[in-house]
Amino acid sequence: MSSDSPFASAETYYAQYRPRYGDRPIAHLVDRFDLDDDSRALDLGCGAGQITIPLAAHVGTAVGMDPNSRMIDGARGQARAADRENVEWTVGSDADLRGAVGEELGPFTVTTMGRSFHWMDRGPTLDRIRELTEPGGGVAVFGDTEWLTSGRRAWQDEVYDLAADYLDDLPERTGQRTEPYENPYDELIADHGFEAVEVATFESTREWTVDEVVGYVFSLSFCSPATFGDEKDDFEADLRERLDELGGPFEQDEEVRVISGRKLA
Ligand SMILES: C[S@@+](CC[C@H](N)C(=O)[O-])C[C@H]1O[C@@H](n2cnc3c(N)ncnc32)[C@H](O)[C@@H]1O
């Protein structure tokens, strides 16, 4: 249900402005799980297909699953634009996967979850994913640096401070990577029966335009257009003015992490 979603009103910005993870993390998955035309991948919490669409280029079929139907609409549009036809889209959550839907959709060679696992009932979901995984396949959790709260650049301080002038309950800006969970995902994945658990890290520097900075901010669940209410246009105008004054370049230190485990038998 889109209206209950923490991303309600952020979906169009999400599809257009939330970056993908780059080629290296996808190539890592392909190597690790020997993905090919016979492989079937599930991307749970797929959003606008940031993993589903590039991963589909390396498997027979990719299934993108998300409870927010407007996210799925955005994903379909991205797949059409990329001429990517071997993707099945389905509206559903981790709870649906744990039900009969899981049997209908699976089995899978690999299941990915990008910036989405923290929204789920994680232990039972890993158990279900393991049941639905072919031997030799596995699970991979993708994450990256959320720069509004965790980035270290001065221009990011300015964007944060401006958003904090408008929003009372913005998460704290720590200037360092914070994890939205207590039990580290590598341990959790191992605790739920996956073996050879690995954490792979991919660093890069990304440069953002003013439009991309604005779109990214509105793609965040805690800064979605709805959170600003009637003040959304005022905030956007102030943000653009501030960014124009700062002048750029707006560089971000990106760190993508892929935490994966294999089902051996
Ligand atoms: C930050 S977005 C990530 C989208 C995409 N995977 C990516 O890597 O950019 C989080 C997504 O998780 C979805 N989500 C929220 N709760 C979920 C749940 N219980 N089960 C599956 N997905 C969920 C949201 O609808 C949203 O599309």
The ligand as an SDF file (V2000), in Angstrom:
LIG
                    3D

 27 29  0  0  0  0  0  0  0  0999 V2000
   15.4390    2.6600    0.4530 C   0  0  0  0  0  0  0  0  0  0  0  0
   14.3870    1.7180   -0.6110 S   0  0  0  0  0  0  0  0  0  0  0  0
   15.5300    0.6240   -1.4370 C   0  0  0  0  0  0  0  0  0  0  0  0
   15.1890    0.3420   -2.8690 C   0  0  0  0  0  0  0  0  0  0  0  0
   16.2560   -0.4060   -3.6760 C   0  0  0  0  0  0  0  0  0  0  0  0
   16.3490   -1.7890   -3.2450 N   0  0  0  0  0  0  0  0  0  0  0  0
   17.6180    0.2350   -3.5910 C   0  0  0  0  0  0  0  0  0  0  0  0
   18.5890   -0.4840   -3.3420 O   0  0  0  0  0  0  0  0  0  0  0  0
   17.7280    1.4490   -3.8080 O   0  0  0  0  0  0  0  0  0  0  0  0
   13.6210    0.6330    0.5360 C   0  0  0  0  0  0  0  0  0  0  0  0
   12.5150   -0.1760   -0.0880 C   0  0  0  0  0  0  0  0  0  0  0  0
   12.1170   -1.1590    0.8510 O   0  0  0  0  0  0  0  0  0  0  0  0
   10.7340   -1.3390    0.6970 C   0  0  0  0  0  0  0  0  0  0  0  0
   10.1850   -1.9800    1.8950 N   0  0  0  0  0  0  0  0  0  0  0  0
    9.7270   -1.3870    3.0160 C   0  0  0  0  0  0  0  0  0  0  0  0
    9.2580   -2.3160    3.8530 N   0  0  0  0  0  0  0  0  0  0  0  0
    9.4240   -3.5260    3.2610 C   0  0  0  0  0  0  0  0  0  0  0  0
    9.1160   -4.8650    3.6320 C   0  0  0  0  0  0  0  0  0  0  0  0
    8.5370   -5.1380    4.8060 N   0  0  0  0  0  0  0  0  0  0  0  0
    9.3860   -5.8660    2.7590 N   0  0  0  0  0  0  0  0  0  0  0  0
    9.9700   -5.5930    1.5670 C   0  0  0  0  0  0  0  0  0  0  0  0
   10.2960   -4.3230    1.1830 N   0  0  0  0  0  0  0  0  0  0  0  0
   10.0260   -3.3110    2.0090 C   0  0  0  0  0  0  0  0  0  0  0  0
   10.2180    0.0670    0.4650 C   0  0  0  0  0  0  0  0  0  0  0  0
    8.9230    0.0760   -0.1340 O   0  0  0  0  0  0  0  0  0  0  0  0
   11.3010    0.6560   -0.4180 C   0  0  0  0  0  0  0  0  0  0  0  0
   10.9840    0.5420   -1.7810 O   0  0  0  0  0  0  0  0  0  0  0  0
  1  2  1  0
  2  3  1  0
  2 10  1  0
  3  4  1  0
  4  5  1  0
  5  6  1  0
  5  7  1  0
  7  8  2  0
  7  9  1  0
 10 11  1  0
 11 12  1  0
 11 26  1  0
 12 13  1  0
 13 14  1  0
 13 24  1  0
 14 15  1  0
 14 23  1  0
 15 16  2  0
 16 17  1  0
 17 18  1  0
 17 23  2  0
 18 19  1  0
 18 20  2  0
 20 21  1  0
 21 22  2  0
 22 23  1  0
 24 25  1  0
 24 26  1  0
 26 27  1  0
M  CHG  2   2   1   9  -1
M  END
$$$$
